């Protein structure tokens, strides 16, 4: 027993040293992480509300404990709304920005800004291009009815979203987040 207690000082000392190093690293890198997160959010807002005046700063509001950004055109009229939303994913949380028209009646686009979904499958929720157009399916969808997930080739209704083959859960969780925005945020957008 004395030998165990005598040698445990090394483990305790190492734990304290590593804890201090981790705390120091967090303190040093936290401002840079915040700058990168703000940049990613700004780029996402610009992407999902394309008519936004690039020289104006979107006005941040809070609706239902969600960040909502009022985006203006160059003439001062409302170009749309950018809603930051998150929810559970297959692996961890999914955080996205949903762009809505000025009246909230149409989805202008979505941009996933944070996730840890399976590489090569679930991570296609944030990929654009010829191979995977999953995020592009949201553009132009009306917000009057909840979106429904269907298998590939089954998207015949205007409120259907086709699942990513092999990543149905990631597709469903992303759509659930957008449906939550439609249900909770759209009715409470200020009239413009």
C-alpha positions in Angstrom: 0.0 0.0 0.0 2.9 2.4 0.9 4.4 1.7 -2.5 1.2 2.6 -4.3 0.8 5.8 -2.4 4.5 6.6 -2.9 4.2 6.2 -6.7 0.9 7.9 -7.1 2.5 11.4 -6.8 3.7 11.1 -10.4 0.2 10.4 -11.7 -1.3 13.3 -9.7 1.5 15.6 -10.8 1.1 14.7 -14.5 -2.7 15.1 -14.3 -2.2 18.6 -12.9 0.4 19.6 -15.5 -1.8 18.4 -18.4 -4.9 20.1 -16.9 -2.9 23.4 -16.8 -1.7 22.9 -20.3 -5.2 22.2 -21.6 -6.6 25.3 -19.8 -3.8 27.4 -21.2 -4.4 26.2 -24.7 -8.1 26.9 -24.4 -7.3 30.4 -23.2 -4.9 31.1 -26.0 -6.9 29.6 -28.8 -10.5 30.6 -27.8 -10.4 34.1 -29.4 -9.2 32.6 -32.7 -11.9 29.9 -32.6 -14.5 32.6 -32.0 -13.2 34.6 -35.0 -13.4 31.5 -37.2 -16.9 30.7 -36.0 -18.0 34.3 -36.7 -16.5 34.1 -40.2 -18.2 30.8 -41.0 -21.5 32.2 -39.8 -21.1 35.4 -41.8 -20.3 33.4 -45.0 -23.3 31.1 -44.3 -25.6 34.0 -44.0 -24.4 35.5 -47.2 -24.9 32.1 -48.9 -28.4 31.5 -47.7 -29.7 35.1 -48.2 -28.1 35.9 -51.6 -29.8 39.3 -52.0 -28.1 40.6 -48.9 -26.3 44.0 -49.1 -22.6 42.9 -48.6 -21.8 46.2 -47.0 -24.4 46.0 -44.3 -24.3 44.1 -41.0 -27.3 41.9 -40.5 -29.3 42.9 -37.4 -29.3 40.1 -34.8 -32.6 39.3 -33.1 -33.6 36.6 -30.7 -36.8 34.7 -31.4 -37.7 31.6 -29.4 -34.1 31.6 -28.0 -32.7 31.3 -31.5 -30.4 33.7 -33.3 -32.2 35.3 -36.2 -30.6 37.8 -38.5 -32.5 40.4 -40.4 -30.8 40.8 -43.7 -31.2 44.0 -45.8 -30.8 44.8 -49.5 -28.8 47.8 -50.7 -32.1 49.8 -50.9 -32.8 49.1 -47.2 -35.7 46.6 -47.7 -35.6 43.2 -46.1 -33.9 40.6 -48.3 -34.6 37.8 -45.9 -33.9 36.2 -42.6 -31.1 33.9 -41.5 -31.9 31.6 -38.7 -29.2 29.7 -36.8 -30.6 26.4 -35.6 -29.2 23.2 -34.2 -30.4 19.8 -33.2 -29.2 16.2 -32.7 -27.6 14.4 -35.5 -26.6 10.7 -36.0 -23.2 11.2 -34.3 -23.4 14.6 -32.6 -25.3 17.9 -33.0 -25.9 19.5 -36.4 -25.8 23.3 -36.6 -27.1 25.1 -39.7 -28.2 28.4 -41.0 -31.6 28.5 -42.8 -32.3 31.4 -45.1 -35.9 32.5 -45.4 -37.6 35.0 -47.7 -38.6 38.4 -46.3 -42.2 37.2 -45.6 -40.9 33.9 -44.3 -42.9 32.0 -46.9 -40.0 30.4 -48.7 -36.7 28.7 -47.9 -33.9 30.5 -49.7 -31.4 27.8 -48.8 -29.6 26.0 -46.0 -26.0 25.8 -45.0 -24.7 23.3 -42.4 -21.9 25.0 -40.5 -21.1 22.4 -37.9 -21.5 18.6 -37.7 -19.6 15.4 -37.0 -21.6 13.1 -39.3 -20.0 10.0 -40.9 -17.3 11.0 -43.5 -18.3 10.0 -47.0 -22.0 9.5 -46.1 -23.6 11.7 -43.5 -21.2 14.6 -44.2 -23.0 15.0 -47.6 -25.6 17.1 -45.7 -23.2 20.1 -46.2 -21.8 19.2 -49.6 -22.9 21.0 -52.8 -22.1 19.9 -56.3 -23.0 17.6 -59.1 -22.4 14.4 -57.0 -24.7 15.5 -54.1 -27.3 18.2 -54.3 -29.0 17.5 -50.9 -28.8 21.1 -49.5 -30.0 22.5 -52.9 -33.3 20.7 -52.5 -34.4 23.1 -49.8 -34.2 26.2 -52.1 -37.6 27.4 -53.1 -39.5 25.1 -50.7 -42.6 26.8 -49.2 -42.8 27.0 -45.4 -46.6 26.5 -45.2 -46.2 22.7 -44.8 -43.7 20.6 -43.0 -41.1 19.0 -45.2 -41.1 15.2 -45.6 -38.2 12.9 -46.3 -38.5 10.4 -49.1 -36.2 7.8 -50.7 -34.3 8.7 -53.8 -36.6 9.1 -56.8 -39.7 9.5 -54.6 -39.7 13.3 -54.4 -42.8 14.1 -56.5 -44.4 16.6 -54.1 -43.2 20.2 -53.6 -42.6 19.5 -49.8 -40.5 16.3 -50.4 -36.8 16.2 -49.7 -34.9 13.2 -51.1 -32.7 11.4 -48.5 -29.0 10.9 -49.1 -28.5 7.2 -50.0 -26.7 5.6 -47.0 -27.3 8.6 -44.8 -31.0 8.6 -44.1 -30.6 9.5 -40.5 -28.4 12.5 -41.2 -30.8 13.6 -43.9 -33.8 13.2 -41.5 -32.1 15.0 -38.6 -31.2 18.0 -40.9 -34.7 18.1 -42.2 -36.1 18.0 -38.6 -34.0 21.1 -37.7 -35.4 22.9 -40.8 -38.9 21.8 -39.9 -38.4 23.1 -36.4 -37.5 26.5 -37.8 -40.6 26.4 -40.0 -42.8 25.5 -37.0 -41.4 27.8 -34.3 -39.6 30.7 -36.0 -41.5 31.5 -39.2 -44.8 32.4 -37.4 -42.9 34.8 -35.1 -40.9 36.7 -37.7 -41.6 40.5 -37.6 -43.8 41.7 -40.4 -41.8 43.8 -42.9 
